[in-house]
């Protein structure tokens, strides 16, 4: 089913309860104030867009929202059928036929459909390098001269702009080669080697008027060449000389005496009117008088045809050089051209007054050749009859009537006269663009380009428009209060950057254009980088590279923090810790450390130890970026040393394990909740069979830690370790035994360095706990059987 929806491009078509805002709306008229932007109003006629859907039930509700670029996402909801109909439908169908609704994406762009999405992406990527190079040259030139771009007379700025225009123009070639024969067909007058696009035609039109300063003196001739290349584009909406010649070429196959066909002479006249001299000469060579069997009987007729061919091929042209070997005599100076033209016109008048016309017995040939002479002499009626639309009529004036036309004002006046003499029912986009350029109306030109070709064309062609003169440069760079304090140039760059940012394959091109926006570019660039997905490392590295390139260190840090949080929440804990370390986020690293503490192994042989051990490898040796995870790295090293201790023999590994234990217990970064697990895992060291591995001061330190732990249990925020119930008793008993051994054995090698005061202080710290349930009251059998040791 096809539904037509009508949307009007002016605010009047939008009801108070329904308003859509798209990039195209930025070109609509604004209130007439002092600082308002007088942009050209868009078309008042509503545009119908066909909407295809497969709904079988009537549509009861429509939801609209903007999608990527200028696309409109239309959600259609069906009217709920009665219950009986639902039951019948359920009984007859088992598949979902979309009876509930459907979502359709509708392209609202008036751009040319001759370029698909892949080709647009190729153009977008190819135009980045020329644009960036021109911006660098502009910034360098401004920095050196301290003047606006329009004032850089000493810097050959127009040469840079011309190079930029040529590079962009080379991207717009959409060539499709047609098969051609090795033998040239004499009856083939039209050779199509590529299919031009309106986008390329518009870009070359911009280049002719704004970038190509070298050929400004021969501007009319440049338009003649432009129409010769792109007249076929008007054939879709208007009859053209090109379409007339194409039809003639099809008829030539079946014609024996082509000079008797009126289309033959109409085609020659039309080609001559628009300056396609090569085609004129080729068609005249197809005249029947040039056949070998006709030379004797049609000698006068052949002489007249050859004379006209000679005059056509020697037609003076005010231009620097001939393009592609085209016919005509080229003259660079006006004086030489004027002298040659006067002589040439004298020959035309002499031939027109010749008596051989009476001797010519073929009436169509005599009338056709006479009409060609009138065209070359500049007869306005003949020119009007030979051209199809006002642009062809306009071009014919430059060739045959007003070759010395100079200045955009006189060219615009001539264009208005031609439009009145040969009006068109439907104005082509290129016609409106040419009128806007000739009228020197910057707003009209921008509006026509935006409606027809989208934001890419406007964003890149503004560089050509800025080089056109001081007036255009002032209009484009003036700060507008109604645009938020930005200029028209910055506005269109932002719009194009938004279009690029809306697609996953082109968002990385948007920063190039945003950084060239002085007012809001960097802020929008930060927003763009923040909105990019961070789950893939390749894309994340690209985002960070943009942050480094444009000196956005704080943005890069926040993006790395976002990436770390994302990876951590989705179970990729290693990647999360890595990116948080790169961001130097101490707060979240400490929070992660608290979460990791819950997964730390309870004993040396715990299998869960292997699960988080790899995360500790990410910490490295730089403790400044590890946050609270520094303890986990040291705890990992301590547990590894415990696993490497042999049974019953004291070696360097055992001593290192004791040192690691004491460092952990003394380190303030060690969480209090880990004191008891550390000591419980170290029972192997605390209950060493040969002799104690701790001295009195170290043992007292551990006893004090246990005492603090006992007091900490009274706090409501205390987190109890997941250990066996007898863990605390086992550690207390082990420490008590160490003190008992140290005080009872004087030959202990660890007692040699201890002072007598230290031994007395150690003994004074032992006391029989009267609350101990293991012993009767008032009994004492030594500290080896007491499970509770407290300070006096």
C-alpha positions, -999 to 999 in steps of 0.1 A, spaced: 0 0 0 12 35 -9 3 66 11 12 101 2 21 125 30 23 162 23 48 183 42 54 219 36 88 235 39 77 267 56 66 272 92 30 281 81 24 245 72 31 233 107 3 233 132 10 246 168 10 210 181 32 195 154 66 209 146 96 192 131 131 206 132 156 194 107 188 210 92 167 222 63 148 245 87 179 265 93 175 280 58 139 293 64 131 330 67 135 346 101 118 377 115 128 410 100 150 425 126 182 444 126 203 413 133 181 388 115 195 367 87 176 375 55 176 341 40 155 333 9 121 317 16 117 281 5 89 269 -18 54 275 -6 40 245 -24 37 213 -4 58 183 -14 42 149 -15 64 119 -4 51 84 -12 51 61 18 50 24 11 38 0 38 22 -34 40 -5 -27 65 -39 -43 58 -59 -25 86 -67 12 87 -40 34 103 -53 50 135 -22 67 148 11 81 133 43 89 151 70 110 135 106 115 146 138 124 128 163 97 120 198 99 105 204 130 83 173 142 66 154 110 70 120 109 88 110 78 108 73 72 104 56 48 128 21 36 117 -2 20 142 -33 1 131 -67 5 145 -75 -23 170 -100 -47 153 -130 -61 172 -125 -92 194 -144 -114 170 -121 -103 142 -91 -109 164 -103 -145 171 -110 -151 134 -76 -138 124 -59 -158 151 -76 -190 140 -67 -185 103 -32 -171 106 -3 -181 126 24 -157 113 28 -121 122 15 -100 93 24 -67 109 -12 -60 116 -2 -41 148 19 -15 130 50 -8 110 80 16 111 91 31 77 120 54 71 112 82 46 139 103 30 130 140 31 160 151 11 154 168 -23 190 158 -32 199 140 -64 191 103 -63 217 96 -89 243 93 -61 238 64 -37 250 62 -1 282 44 -9 291 70 -35 283 98 -10 306 82 16 334 80 -10 329 117 -17 328 126 20 360 108 27 378 121 -3 368 158 4 383 157 39 419 161 28 414 191 5 392 208 31 418 203 59 446 215 36 428 246 27 420 254 64 457 249 73 467 273 45 441 298 56 452 297 92 489 301 82 481 330 59 460 348 85 487 342 111 514 357 89 495 387 76 471 394 106 444 403 80 412 387 69 412 362 41 396 387 17 425 411 23 453 387 15 464 402 -18 500 394 -13 492 357 -8 479 342 -39 449 329 -21 429 322 -52 454 297 -64 449 277 -32 411 279 -37 415 268 -73 435 238 -63 409 230 -37 381 233 -63 399 210 -87 405 183 -61 369 183 -51 358 183 -87 379 152 -94 359 134 -67 326 141 -84 334 122 -116 308 95 -120 321 81 -152 304 51 -168 322 41 -200 301 29 -229 313 3 -254 327 20 -285 338 6 -318 373 8 -332 358 23 -364 343 57 -361 307 58 -372 303 89 -395 266 90 -386 272 91 -349 271 128 -339 267 123 -301 294 105 -281 285 99 -245 315 87 -225 302 95 -191 270 104 -173 274 138 -156 256 145 -123 239 177 -112 263 178 -82 293 180 -105 276 205 -127 268 227 -97 304 225 -84 318 235 -117 294 264 -119 307 276 -85 342 272 -97 336 293 -129 323 323 -110 342 322 -77 374 302 -80 387 305 -115 400 340 -115 423 333 -145 393 330 -169 371 358 -155 377 378 -187 362 349 -208 334 341 -184 307 339 -212 327 313 -231 332 293 -199 294 292 -196 292 280 -232 315 251 -224 296 244 -192 263 241 -211 279 218 -237 288 194 -209 257 195 -188 228 204 -212 218 167 -210 208 172 -173 180 195 -183 165 168 -206 148 152 -176 124 182 -171 127 203 -204 132 198 -241 168 205 -249 192 208 -278 209 177 -265 177 156 -265 168 170 -300 202 158 -313 198 124 -296 165 119 -314 181 130 -346 208 105 -342 183 77 -339 165 88 -371 197 90 -391 199 53 -393 167 50 -414 170 82 -435 184 80 -470 182 117 -479 186 134 -446 185 169 -460 148 165 -468 140 159 -432 131 191 -412 146 175 -380 180 175 -397 180 213 -402 165 219 -368 193 199 -352 220 218 -371 204 252 -362 201 243 -325 237 230 -323 249 262 -339 229 284 -317 246 270 -285 280 269 -301 285 231 -307 304 238 -339 319 203 -342 284 187 -344 273 214 -369 302 206 -392 297 168 -389 260 171 -397 267 193 -428 292 167 -440 263 142 -440 245 163 -465 236 144 -497 255 167 -519 288 153 -505 281 118 -518 302 108 -548 272 101 -571 257 136 -564 288 158 -568 283 166 -605 246 174 -604 246 193 -571 278 214 -575 262 247 -565 245 232 -535 278 216 -524 296 249 -527 271 266 -505 274 238 -479 312 240 -480 312 277 -476 289 275 -445 311 248 -431 342 270 -436 326 300 -419 314 278 -390 348 263 -384 364 298 -385 340 314 -361 359 338 -338 358 330 -301 369 353 -272 387 328 -251 422 318 -241 423 284 -260 401 258 -275 390 230 -252 393 195 -265 402 206 -300 369 222 -307 364 243 -338 367 281 -338 394 307 -339 404 317 -304 415 353 -295 427 364 -261 425 402 -265 393 420 -272 409 441 -299 421 411 -319 388 394 -314 368 425 -326 389 428 -358 385 391 -366 348 392 -359 342 421 -382 360 404 -410 342 372 -404 308 389 -403 317 406 -436 322 372 -451 288 361 -437 271 391 -453 289 386 -486 277 350 -487 242 359 -477 240 383 -507 256 359 -531 237 350 -563 244 313 -559 213 310 -537 191 314 -568 209 286 -586 204 262 -556 175 240 -566 170 222 -533 146 243 -512 152 227 -478 190 231 -482 186 268 -493 163 276 -463 184 256 -438 217 273 -448 200 307 -448 188 301 -413 224 292 -402 236 325 -416 209 344 -397 219 326 -365 256 335 -370 246 371 -378 227 372 -345 191 373 -356 171 370 -323 141 353 -339 162 326 -353 181 321 -320 148 319 -301 134 293 -325 165 272 -324 169 270 -286 146 251 -262 148 269 -229 160 302 -216 195 290 -206 202 279 -242 188 312 -254 210 330 -229 241 312 -240 234 319 -277 235 357 -269 271 354 -258 280 337 -290 261 355 -317 248 388 -303 266 401 -272 301 385 -270 315 415 -251 292 411 -221 311 417 -189 302 420 -153 276 400 -133 251 429 -133 248 430 -171 248 392 -173 220 391 -147 200 416 -167 204 396 -198 193 364 -180 161 381 -168 153 391 -203 158 356 -216 136 342 -188 108 365 -198 112 356 -235 114 319 -230 98 310 -196 98 275 -182 70 258 -163 94 239 -140 126 256 -130 156 232 -128 179 234 -97 208 245 -119 187 273 -134 179 286 -99 216 283 -89 228 303 -119 202 330 -114 213 333 -77 250 335 -87 244 361 -114 222 382 -90 251 381 -64 226 369 -38 246 348 -13 215 337 6 198 325 -26 228 305 -37 232 288 -3 195 280 -1 194 265 -36 224 244 -29 211 232 4 177 222 -10 192 204 -40 224 189 -28 224 189 10 248 200 36 279 186 20 277 209 -10 271 240 12 298 232 37 325 228 10 313 254 -16 314 282 11 352 282 7 347 292 -30 320 317 -21 344 333 5 370 338 -21 345 355 -44 348 389 -28 347 410 3 309 413 3 304 375 3 332 371 29 315 396 52 281 379 49 294 345 56 316 354 85 294 380 103 283 368 138 245 364 139 226 368 172 197 348 159 220 319 152 235 319 187 264 342 179 278 320 151 283 328 115 266 313 84 298 295 76 300 279 110 264 271 109 267 250 78 298 233 89 280 223 121 251 210 102 273 189 79 292 176 109 259 165 125 251 146 94 284 129 95 281 121 132 247 105 127 263 76 108 286 50 122 308 49 91 314 87 89 314 101 124 352 101 125 351 128 97 330 152 118 359 164 141 377 178 110 349 202 104 340 209 140 375 221 149 372 247 121 342 262 139 355 290 161 325 295 184 309 261 191 331 236 174 352 224 203 321 221 226 303 200 200 334 179 195 335 170 231 298 160 230 305 139 199 334 121 215 314 114 247 285 99 227 307 74 208 304 37 220 334 25 240 328 -12 241 353 -19 213 389 -11 219 396 -1 182 369 25 183 380 37 218 416 41 206 403 62 177 384 84 201 414 88 223 435 97 193 412 126 185 414 137 221 452 137 218 452 154 184 430 183 196 445 186 231 414 174 249 432 157 278 403 160 303 379 146 277 402 116 271 404 109 308 367 110 312 362 87 282 387 62 296 368 64 329 336 57 311 352 28 292 365 13 325 331 15 341 314 0 310 338 -30 309 336 -35 346 298 -36 346 297 -60 317 320 -85 334 352 -76 316 370 -67 349 405 -67 335 397 -42 308 378 -21 333 407 -19 357 431 -11 328 411 18 315 405 32 350 442 31 356 448 49 324 423 75 336 440 76 370 406 74 387 416 67 423 381 69 436 367 41 414 398 20 417 393 20 455 357 10 450 367 -18 427 392 -28 453 364 -31 479 345 -53 454 375 -74 447 381 -80 484 350 -101 484 365 -125 458 399 -129 474 408 -165 483 404 -175 520 434 -199 520 464 -205 500 449 -234 482 416 -217 474 406 -220 437 391 -185 437 425 -171 442 433 -181 406 403 -162 393 414 -128 404 451 -133 404 452 -122 367 437 -89 376 466 -81 399 490 -85 370 474 -54 355 485 -33 385 522 -33 376 547 -16 397 533 19 395 513 22 428 502 57 421 476 45 395 466 14 414 445 30 441 432 5 467 443 -23 444 479 -19 456 471 -41 486 459 -69 463 491 -70 444 511 -73 476 487 -99 489 492 -119 456 529 -118 461 525 -129 497 503 -159 488 528 -170 461 556 -169 487 535 -191 510 530 -217 483 567 -219 478 577 -226 514 589 -261 520 577 -280 550 599 -280 581 629 -262 568 637 -225 572 650 -209 540 650 -175 524 615 -180 511 601 -185 546 620 -154 559 607 -134 529 572 -146 536 575 -133 572 588 -100 560 559 -97 535 534 -105 562 548 -78 585 548 -53 557 512 -60 549 502 -57 586 521 -24 590 509 -9 557 480 15 563 465 6 529 458 -30 541 421 -31 549 412 -40 585 389 -68 572 420 -86 559 440 -87 591 425 -119 603 425 -136 569 462 -127 565 470 -142 599 449 -172 593 466 -179 560 499 -175 578 493 -202 604 520 -222 587 545 -195 596 530 -189 631 532 -226 640 566 -233 626 578 -266 642 615 -259 647 614 -225 663 593 -193 660 599 -171 629 588 -140 647 604 -120 674 587 -105 704 581 -70 689 566 -85 657 544 -108 678 532 -79 700 523 -60 668 501 -88 656 485 -91 691 477 -54 690 462 -59 655 439 -86 669 430 -64 698 420 -36 674 401 -60 654 381 -71 685 372 -35 692 363 -29 655 336 -57 657 316 -34 678 311 -9 649 280 -13 628 299 -10 595 323 -38 603 324 -66 577 332 -99 591 356 -122 572 342 -154 558 365 -177 578 359 -207 600 346 -200 635 379 -211 652 401 -188 630 405 -161 656 412 -187 684 437 -205 662 456 -173 655 456 -162 692 468 -196 703 496 -196 677 508 -162 689 507 -172 725 528 -203 718 554 -181 700 557 -159 731 559 -190 754 587 -205 733 606 -172 731 605 -167 769 612 -203 778 642 -210 755 672 -189 762 693 -207 736 669 -197 709 690 -180 682 663 -154 678 667 -143 715 704 -134 711 697 -98 700 668 -92 725 675 -72 756 665 -83 791 641 -54 793 624 -67 762 620 -102 777 606 -87 810 582 -65 789 571 -95 770 564 -116 801 545 -87 817 521 -88 788 508 -123 796 480 -129 820 457 -158 827 423 -148 815 399 -156 844 370 -157 819 386 -186 799 361 -215 799 388 -240 792 404 -237 826 390 -240 862 391 -208 882 425 -200 900 445 -225 880 474 -218 858 492 -243 836 512 -220 814 504 -199 784 506 -228 760 470 -239 768 454 -204 770 434 -194 740 429 -157 750 458 -134 755 450 -98 764 471 -68 774 475 -60 811 
